[in-house]
Amino acid sequence: MEKVSRKENKLLNRVEIAFKWKHDGKSTPSRKEVMNLVKTLEPGSNPDYIVIKDCSTRFGQPLTTGMAYIYGDEESMTVEPDYIHKRHASLRSASAATAEDSTDGGEQ
């Protein structure tokens, strides 16, 4: 995986990384695989605070590009829409997933 650009967004308390990944001879990487590689690009980041967006693979090419947002804390992640939290819920650790479920349960 190659880091195309890295930007610190202090206003939203996150690091924004644009990446591209050439995966010759392999299938399109899963969101979990992308999250694991993003974690290696930004040492010390908490995988519960990583959001993968705009991830796309070119037809006929082994190239995947996208954006990864690495937040500093859980409170900063509230700027993300609910569907993003639901999409990443299966990729989070058990403690982070139960915390999100308890906050969603009271709003219904």
ABEGO torsion letter per residue (X at the ends): XBBABBBBBAAAGBBBBBBBBBBBGBBBBBAAAAAAAAAAABBGBBAAABBBBGBBBBBGBBBBBEBBBBBABAAAAAABBAAAAAAAAAABBAAAAAAAAAAAAAAX
